[in-house]
Amino acid sequence: MRILGIDPGSKATGYGFIEQQGNRLVHLDNGAIFTQSKDPLAVRLQRIYQELIGLIKKYRPDAVAVEQVFMAKNPASALKLGHARGVALLAGINADLPVAEYSALQVKSSVVGYGRAGKHQVQQMTRTLLNLPEIAQEDAADALAVAICHAHSHHLAAQVERNNHLLQEKRR
């Protein structure tokens, strides 16, 4: 399973592609889409959308995972972040991909084992889990962490579904 993780932002939207091969997670690519704060918001959102669509076409993921907005410094920032998040969701759904959403707490718990972990801890663990040669840029590391969270969550959900199916078969 190939997963695109997205850490949305109006100034920088992080992305990370991983592939789940059995129990292994393999890093494919990561980076960030940067926009100019002097540009109108609509132009910035268009750039994020177009870049994400281009990346989806290039890497052809099986699923998209997006970090949920949990806080912002002020209402205007929260709105801009919400718009960027909406564009990320739209890019995934318009590509006919399943889209999952995870809170920062879920992502950090899945990757670091502690929901209140700092940015540096997330960067270190994504480097370790994906055997990266160096620490990824902050937004890209967050996006990789979202993808890792989805890989773990999807794997657990599939395991629970298999176990439920086996229980139902036994009862028959």
N, C-alpha and C positions, 0 to 999 in steps of 0.2 A: 504494500500500500504506500502510495506517494502522497505526502501531506504538505500543503502550503499553510504555514503559520503567519498570521499578520498581527502586528502591533500598530494599530492605527494612530495617526496624529496628523494635524493639519500642516505642521512644519516638516515633520519627518515621519514617514510610515515605514516601519521595519517589516521585512519579509524574510522568511526562511523556509527552505525546502528540505525535507528529509524523506527517507524511504525506510519503511519498516520491512526488514527481511527476516522473517521468523522472530526471534527474540532480539535481533540486532537492529540498531538505528544507524542509518548511514546518512551523512551530510551530503547534500547535493549542491546547494548554493544559499547565500544569504546576502543581505544588503539593506539599503534604505533608499526610499524615494524622497528626495528633498524638494521642497517648494520654497518660493520666495515670499516672505511675509508682506512685501510691498505689492504683490499681485492680488487682484480681487479673489475672494474666497472661491467663487465659481471656477475660475481658471485653475486654482490650486487643486480643487477637487477633481476637475477634469484630468489634470496631469496624473494624479494618483490613480484614478480609474483606468486611464489608458495604459499606464505602466503595469498595473496589476493584470490587466487583460493580456498584455504582451507576454508577461511572465507565465501566465496560465497557459497560453498557447505554446510557449517554448518548452515548459516542463511537464505539461499535462498531468496535474495532480489528480488523485482520486477523491480528495476531500480538502476542504478549507476550514481552518480553525482561526477564530478571531477573538482577541481579548476584549472583554467587556469594559465599558467605562465605569470606573468606580469613584473617582473624585477628580476635581479640577480646582485650580487656585481661585477662579472666579467664574461667574455664570457665562460670560462671553467665551471663555476658554472651553468650558464644558460644552457649549453649543457647537463650537468649531470642531472639537474632538468627536462629538456625536455625528456631525456631518461626515467627517473622515471615516468613521466607523460604518456609517450607512453606505458609503461608497464601496468600502471593502466587502460588506455583505452583498451588495448589489453585483459586484464583479464576480463573486463566487456563484451566486444563484443564477446570474445571466449566462454563465458557462455551464449550466446544468449540473453543478456539483453540490453534494451535500455540504451544508455549512453548519459548523458547531460553534458555540460561544462558551468561553470560560472566563471566570472572574480571575483577577490577579491572585487572590488567595488560593484558588484551585491550581493555577499554573505554578506558583511558587512551592506549594505543598508537593505537587507532583515531581518537580524538578529538583528542589533543594531538600524537601522533607520538612520544611518550616514555612508556614504561610506568611510570616512577617519578614522574610529574608530580604536583604538589601540587593540593590542592582548589581553590585560587584559579585555577590555570592551567586546570583543567577548567571552572570557572565562566566564565572569559573566553572560552574556545574555544566553549562551547555558545552563549554570547551571539553570538559572531561568526558561527558556522556557521548559526545559525537567525535571524540578524538581529533579535535581541531588543532592545527599547528599553532594558532594564536587565539587570543580572546577576540570574539566578534564585537563589532561596534555595538553600543548599548541598545539601540532600537532593533538591530538585527538579532542580537542575543535574546531579547525579549520575544521576538517573533519565533525564533527557533525553540524557545521554551514553550510557547503556545503549541507549536507543532508536536513537541515531545509529550506535552500534557494530553493532546488528542490521541497520540499513539498509545499511551498508557490507558487512557479512558476507553478508547475504542476496543482495545484488547480485552480489558476487563468486562466491558459490556457484552462482547462476543462470547467470552467465557461463561458469563452468567446465563446468557441465552442458550448456550449449548447444554449447560447443567440443567436448566429448566426443561429443555427438550428431553434430556435423558430421564429426568424424574417422571415426566408425563408418559414416556414410553414404558417405564417400569410399572406404572400404575395400571396400564392397560392389560 
